[in-house]
Amino acid sequence: MDFSYSPRTQELQSQLARFMQEHIDPNEQRYWDELEANTQAGKRWTPLTLIEALNCGRAVVATEVGGVPELRAADAHPDALQRRLVIDLGLPRNVDPAVAHVDGVELLDLETISKHAPLEELNATDEARAIVGDAAAEFAARAAEQSVTPALVALRSHVFAVLDAEIARARDRGDSSEQTEAALRHLAGVLLHTPSVRARDLARNGEADTFTEAANTLFGLDVDLHGRAGLTALPDTGEPAAS
């Protein structure tokens, strides 16, 4: 792909560069001095006489962002002007788009620049929207995951409560060891991993209630569909304790 500037863009660049060298750079200090004087006099937003002087009889008209009245097509009548380039970098615009249709007048504004110059910064709206959209979707998904947290906590508490009860019985019989207990706790964590992952996947897809209902049914938990876990007695496994 060819990302080079078009001839029209190069022509506008050249005009703009000449304008900067001839009128902007030599008057930069005068601009700041007058702005400071106006500020001290309590009239900071008064149009600067320097800008007005530069606009009179010049081949290039530059508008201040928010600093001067809008330039309308009627103000740019060709009988009163030589060939002029009007530069408007304001948002919102300071120059009526109809100025571009006046004979002898060319308008360089942000819309024109975005069409002719391959600058990503001026065409980043869609990309910015996509980034914000992705971030919002991820935030919503993470928030949805939180809806199954009470059910996961209840399930984990239930499993480890059953495990602790069995370990206590084994200790009473004298046939338990630290290595056996550690292995059993590790096994319980491994068994809980897949249900935990599946629960979060269901929540991201808006099906958190499916997991909560299944956990309540299979393990006798008491977690309502709004994510509040109740306290229940240790459920009967239906099997006698090992002796």
C-alpha positions in Angstrom: 0.0 0.0 0.0 1.1 3.5 -0.8 0.9 5.7 2.3 2.7 8.7 0.7 1.1 12.1 0.7 -1.0 13.0 -2.4 0.2 15.9 -4.6 -2.7 18.1 -3.2 -1.5 17.4 0.4 2.1 18.2 -0.5 0.9 21.5 -2.0 -1.0 22.4 1.1 2.0 21.4 3.3 4.2 23.7 1.3 1.8 26.6 1.7 1.4 26.0 5.4 5.2 25.8 5.9 5.7 29.1 4.1 3.0 30.7 6.2 4.6 29.4 9.4 8.1 30.7 8.4 6.9 34.1 7.2 4.2 35.0 9.7 4.0 32.7 12.7 7.6 32.1 13.8 8.6 35.8 13.6 5.5 36.8 15.6 5.4 34.1 18.3 6.8 36.3 21.1 4.5 39.2 20.1 1.5 36.8 20.4 2.4 35.7 23.9 3.2 39.3 25.0 -0.2 40.5 23.8 -2.0 37.6 25.3 -0.3 38.2 28.7 -1.1 41.9 28.5 -4.8 41.1 27.8 -4.8 38.7 30.7 -3.5 41.2 33.1 -6.1 43.7 31.8 -8.9 41.2 32.5 -9.7 40.6 28.8 -7.9 37.4 28.0 -10.4 36.2 25.5 -10.4 39.5 23.4 -9.3 38.8 19.8 -5.6 39.7 19.5 -4.7 42.7 17.3 -1.8 40.7 16.0 -4.0 38.0 14.6 -6.3 40.7 13.1 -3.3 42.4 11.5 -2.0 39.1 10.1 -5.4 38.3 8.6 -5.7 41.7 6.8 -4.4 41.5 3.3 -2.5 38.2 3.8 -2.6 35.3 1.5 -3.2 33.0 4.4 -5.9 33.4 7.1 -5.4 31.5 10.4 -8.2 31.4 12.9 -7.6 31.1 16.6 -9.3 28.1 18.3 -12.3 29.7 20.1 -10.6 33.1 20.0 -12.3 34.9 17.0 -15.8 35.1 15.6 -16.6 32.5 12.9 -15.5 33.4 9.4 -18.5 33.1 7.0 -18.6 32.8 3.3 -19.9 36.4 3.0 -16.7 37.6 4.7 -14.5 36.0 2.1 -16.0 37.7 -1.0 -13.5 37.3 -3.9 -13.7 41.0 -4.9 -12.1 41.9 -1.5 -9.4 39.2 -1.6 -6.5 37.9 -3.6 -6.1 34.1 -3.6 -6.2 33.0 0.0 -5.7 29.9 2.1 -7.9 29.8 5.1 -6.7 27.6 7.9 -9.2 26.4 10.5 -8.0 23.9 13.1 -10.8 24.5 15.6 -13.2 22.0 17.2 -15.9 23.0 16.7 -15.0 24.7 13.4 -14.5 28.5 13.3 -14.9 28.8 9.5 -18.1 28.2 7.6 -17.5 25.2 5.2 -19.1 27.3 2.4 -15.9 29.4 2.4 -14.3 26.6 0.4 -16.7 27.3 -2.5 -15.7 31.0 -2.8 -13.6 31.7 -5.9 -9.9 32.3 -5.0 -10.3 30.9 -1.5 -9.1 27.5 -0.3 -10.1 26.1 3.1 -7.8 23.8 5.1 -9.6 22.4 8.1 -9.4 19.2 10.1 -11.9 17.4 7.8 -9.8 18.2 4.8 -6.6 17.1 6.6 -8.2 13.8 7.7 -9.2 13.0 4.1 -5.8 13.7 2.5 -3.2 13.0 5.2 -2.5 9.4 6.3 -2.5 10.4 10.0 -3.8 7.7 12.3 -4.4 10.2 15.0 -7.1 11.9 12.9 -8.8 8.7 12.0 -8.7 6.9 15.3 -12.4 7.3 16.2 -13.4 3.7 15.2 -10.3 2.3 16.9 -11.0 4.2 20.1 -14.6 3.0 20.1 -13.4 -0.6 19.7 -10.9 -0.3 22.6 -13.6 1.2 24.8 -16.1 -1.4 23.7 -13.7 -4.3 24.4 -12.8 -2.8 27.8 -16.5 -2.4 28.7 -17.2 -6.0 27.6 -14.4 -7.3 29.7 -15.5 -5.3 32.7 -19.1 -6.7 32.3 -17.7 -10.2 32.0 -15.6 -9.9 35.1 -18.6 -8.4 37.0 -20.7 -11.4 35.8 -18.1 -13.8 37.2 -18.6 -12.4 40.6 -22.2 -13.5 40.5 -21.1 -17.2 41.0 -18.6 -16.4 43.8 -21.1 -17.2 46.6 -21.9 -20.6 45.0 -18.2 -21.4 44.5 -17.4 -20.4 48.1 -20.3 -22.5 49.4 -19.2 -25.5 47.3 -15.6 -25.2 48.4 -16.7 -24.9 52.1 -19.0 -27.9 51.7 -16.3 -30.1 50.2 -13.6 -29.2 52.7 -16.1 -29.5 55.6 -16.8 -33.1 54.5 -13.0 -33.7 54.1 -12.2 -32.3 57.5 -14.9 -34.5 59.1 -13.4 -37.6 57.5 -9.9 -36.6 58.5 -11.0 -36.1 62.1 -12.6 -39.6 62.1 -9.4 -41.1 60.7 -7.3 -39.3 63.4 -9.6 -40.8 66.0 -8.9 -44.3 64.6 -5.2 -43.6 64.6 -4.8 -44.4 60.9 -4.1 -40.9 59.6 -0.8 -39.1 58.7 0.3 -35.7 57.6 1.2 -37.0 54.2 -2.2 -38.6 53.7 -4.1 -35.5 54.9 -2.0 -33.2 52.6 -2.7 -35.6 49.6 -6.5 -35.6 50.3 -6.6 -31.8 50.5 -4.7 -31.5 47.3 -7.1 -34.0 45.6 -10.1 -31.9 46.8 -8.5 -28.7 45.3 -7.9 -30.5 42.0 -11.5 -31.8 41.9 -12.9 -28.3 42.6 -10.8 -26.7 39.8 -12.9 -27.8 36.8 -16.3 -26.8 38.4 -14.8 -23.4 39.3 -13.6 -22.8 35.7 -16.9 -24.0 34.3 -18.9 -21.8 36.7 -17.1 -18.7 35.6 -17.6 -19.6 31.9 -21.3 -20.0 32.5 -21.4 -16.6 34.3 -19.7 -14.8 31.4 -22.4 -16.2 29.2 -25.2 -15.1 31.5 -25.9 -18.5 32.9 -24.7 -18.1 36.5 -28.1 -19.4 37.7 -27.5 -22.7 35.9 -24.4 -23.5 38.0 -26.0 -22.2 41.3 -29.1 -24.4 40.8 -26.9 -27.4 39.9 -24.7 -26.9 43.0 -27.7 -26.6 45.3 -29.3 -29.7 43.9 -26.2 -32.0 43.8 -24.6 -30.9 47.1 -27.6 -29.7 49.2 -26.3 -26.1 49.3 -28.5 -23.1 50.2 -27.4 -20.4 47.7 -30.2 -18.3 46.3 -30.1 -17.1 42.7 -29.2 -13.6 43.9 -25.8 -14.9 45.2 -26.6 -15.0 48.9 -25.3 -18.2 50.6 -27.3 -19.5 53.6 -25.8 -21.5 56.5 -26.8 -25.2 56.4 -25.9 -28.2 58.4 -23.2 -30.5 57.0 -25.3 -32.6 54.5 -25.5 -36.3 55.1 -23.5 -38.2 52.4 -25.8 -41.2 52.7 -22.8 -43.4 53.6 -21.7 -44.5 57.1 -18.5 -43.0 58.3 -15.5 -45.4 57.9 -14.6 -47.2 61.1 
